[in-house]
Amino acid sequence: MYHIPNKYYYRLHQIRPRFKNDVENVLIYMATCLSNLSEMPSDKFAKAMNNAIKLFPGNANKKDKTINNWRTEISALFGLIETDSINQTSKPSNLAFKLSENQDLVEFFKYFLFYFQYPGGYLKPHEILDYINQGILFKPVSYLINVLQEGEKITEGRFYIDKAETTHCIFNDLRVTRQNNPRKPKNTAYLVIHNRKNNINYNWTGDVIRYAGDILDYMVIADLLVCHGNKFYLNNKNQEVIVSFIENEVIFLDYIPLYKKLNLNINDVKSLNDAWFYFVNSKLDQEIFKTDLYKYLGVDSTTYQDLVLDSINEFESKLEQGVEIKTKEIGDFGEGLVLGHEKMRIKRGKREDLLHLIQKIPTQFAVGYDIQSVEFDERKRYIEVKTTISNKKINFFSFHLTPNEWNTAESLKDRYYVYRLAISKINRELHLIQDPVGLYKSNKITMSPKDGADITFTEESSQKEKLLLWID
């Protein structure tokens, strides 16, 4: 059994959300709710958040203590709230707005892991104090990536690490986690290989491996790793992002003076709490963290070329109109997929003569829908596309309509559709909600007025379809 000498043993940990098994759904829900809040006194902000948490499926009858724990876990670990302790005010963080706007959980977890370190403001002040007294300053994700790369060099092949090896050879060993990482990633890779060759066992108890295991799971969500069984490998298809993490030396500099301070006390740590959450919400503009959806989804080359051609044509049209071209976001990609879906639907219905009627409507026209399509009987179909991307299948039966979109839906009635598109590597789920205003009036979906309408629907109130990819 592998054993860390007592003088080097120290167990790293972080908040482990009680909603971890549903973390992606919860984060999107909370980011969406938070984005509708403004800065306000912290007690009122907490109450508003609690009310939103209670509306999440399954939470209606939970005790106040559980709801409060949800709020503190979300705000602490994932940095979705920024607080001004002096003025006692709170507001949604930049990360919350970014996740709500982009609906890109893969991108969100890249940012979360890029800034994640031990110690951090997600810990209680006395825990941070203890970490600093132990000399711990550790960025686990960049270290793990380096170990896996070194392992591939040594073995000249694909190299993996599991949760027990990560726990005992890395996370719980001060020879790794103290400042300057006394044991380099290459030596850790050699240690893992040596232990395998000598059939050395590890303690696999769930409570023991959970914290290192959570970080590995988050790295999979961020598309940095791929997991087969309990073996975690580098995602070498994401090499540009991998390199950015290998070279990641971004640390929370405000902690650094505390390592040398005499008579360090808990108030020194508490005074930096607000600064930590500002730190993890800074510089959220790295283009390489945006999800390359064509690569992410593994779209075949023919379809890829068609989609790229559509994008080029759209760009050329914008150039002719003198419109500024911005980076393609997930919404644009979702609209592109739905445009292809509609073309393929009409093509399969033997009405290729109608294909020219399917058009993506330029955003600047602000007509209240994204795509104008057509029925087989030549009546118009007006489509608003709402897209979410996740690393695993996500059951997120909610979306937001702007006031303009809601008014347009009310005017167009059963000609108006919302295409709710959830995209993951293992699943592409498309739900069609026809006449959302009519469904609301007949109590088949729920609506909360928030600068437009927050809609929640069910499978029964929508039509599930297989997403069709356009092929000439």
Rosetta blueprint (number, residue, H / E / L):
1 M L
2 Y L
3 H L
4 I L
5 P L
6 N H
7 K H
8 Y H
9 Y E
10 Y L
11 R L
12 L L
13 H L
14 Q L
15 I L
16 R L
17 P L
18 R L
19 F L
20 K H
21 N H
22 D H
23 V H
24 E H
25 N H
26 V H
27 L H
28 I H
29 Y H
30 M H
31 A H
32 T H
33 C H
34 L H
35 S L
36 N L
37 L L
38 S L
39 E L
40 M E
41 P E
42 S H
43 D H
44 K H
45 F H
46 A H
47 K H
48 A H
49 M H
50 N H
51 N H
52 A H
53 I H
54 K H
55 L L
56 F L
57 P L
58 G L
59 N L
60 A L
61 N L
62 K L
63 K L
64 D H
65 K H
66 T H
67 I H
68 N H
69 N H
70 W H
71 R H
72 T H
73 E H
74 I H
75 S H
76 A H
77 L H
78 F H
79 G L
80 L L
81 I E
82 E E
83 T E
84 D E
85 S L
86 I L
87 N L
88 Q L
89 T E
90 S E
91 K E
92 P E
93 S L
94 N H
95 L H
96 A H
97 F H
98 K H
99 L H
100 S H
101 E H
102 N H
103 Q L
104 D E
105 L H
106 V H
107 E H
108 F H
109 F H
110 K H
111 Y H
112 F H
113 L H
114 F H
115 Y H
116 F L
117 Q L
118 Y E
119 P L
120 G L
121 G L
122 Y L
123 L L
124 K L
125 P H
126 H H
127 E H
128 I H
129 L H
130 D H
131 Y H
132 I H
133 N H
134 Q H
135 G L
136 I E
137 L L
138 F E
139 K L
140 P H
141 V H
142 S H
143 Y H
144 L H
145 I H
146 N H
147 V H
148 L H
149 Q H
150 E H
151 G H
152 E H
153 K H
154 I H
155 T H
156 E L
157 G L
158 R L
159 F L
160 Y E
161 I E
162 D L
163 K H
164 A H
165 E H
166 T H
167 T H
168 H H
169 C H
170 I H
171 F H
172 N L
173 D E
174 L H
175 R H
176 V H
177 T H
178 R E
179 Q L
180 N L
181 N L
182 P L
183 R L
184 K L
185 P H
186 K H
187 N H
188 T H
189 A H
190 Y H
191 L H
192 V H
193 I H
194 H H
195 N H
196 R H
197 K H
198 N L
199 N L
200 I L
201 N L
202 Y L
203 N L
204 W L
205 T L
206 G H
207 D H
208 V H
209 I H
210 R H
211 Y H
212 A H
213 G H
214 D H
215 I H
216 L H
217 D H
218 Y H
219 M H
220 V H
221 I H
222 A L
223 D L
224 L L
225 L E
226 V E
227 C E
228 H E
229 G L
230 N L
231 K E
232 F E
233 Y E
234 L E
235 N L
236 N H
237 K H
238 N H
239 Q H
240 E H
241 V H
242 I H
243 V H
244 S H
245 F H
246 I H
247 E L
248 N L
249 E L
250 V L
251 I L
252 F L
253 L H
254 D H
255 Y H
256 I H
257 P H
258 L H
259 Y H
260 K H
261 K L
262 L L
263 N L
264 L L
265 N L
266 I H
267 N H
268 D H
269 V H
270 K H
271 S L
272 L L
273 N H
274 D H
275 A H
276 W H
277 F H
278 Y H
279 F H
280 V L
281 N L
282 S L
283 K L
284 L L
285 D L
286 Q L
287 E H
288 I H
289 F H
290 K L
291 T L
292 D L
293 L H
294 Y H
295 K H
296 Y H
297 L H
298 G L
299 V L
300 D L
301 S H
302 T H
303 T H
304 Y H
305 Q H
306 D H
307 L H
308 V H
309 L H
310 D H
311 S H
312 I H
313 N H
314 E H
315 F H
316 E H
317 S H
318 K H
319 L H
320 E H
321 Q H
322 G L
323 V L
324 E L
325 I L
326 K L
327 T L
328 K L
329 E L
330 I H
331 G H
332 D H
333 F H
334 G H
335 E H
336 G H
337 L H
338 V H
339 L H
340 G H
341 H H
342 E H
343 K H
344 M H
345 R H
346 I H
347 K H
348 R H
349 G L
350 K L
351 R L
352 E H
353 D H
354 L H
355 L H
356 H H
357 L H
358 I L
359 Q E
360 K E
361 I L
362 P L
363 T H
364 Q H
365 F H
366 A L
367 V L
368 G L
369 Y L
370 D L
371 I E
372 Q E
373 S E
374 V E
375 E L
376 F L
377 D L
378 E L
379 R L
380 K E
381 R E
382 Y E
383 I E
384 E E
385 V E
386 K E
387 T E
388 T E
389 I E
390 S L
391 N L
392 K L
393 K L
394 I L
395 N L
396 F L
397 F L
398 S E
399 F E
400 H E
401 L E
402 T L
403 P H
404 N H
405 E H
406 W H
407 N H
408 T H
409 A H
410 E H
411 S H
412 L H
413 K H
414 D H
415 R H
416 Y E
417 Y E
418 V E
419 Y E
420 R E
421 L E
422 A E
423 I E
424 S L
425 K L
426 I L
427 N L
428 R E
429 E E
430 L E
431 H E
432 L E
433 I E
434 Q E
435 D L
436 P H
437 V H
438 G H
439 L H
440 Y H
441 K H
442 S L
443 N L
444 K L
445 I L
446 T E
447 M E
448 S E
449 P L
450 K L
451 D L
452 G L
453 A E
454 D E
455 I E
456 T E
457 F L
458 T L
459 E H
460 E H
461 S H
462 S L
463 Q E
464 K E
465 E E
466 K E
467 L L
468 L L
469 L L
470 W L
471 I L
472 D L
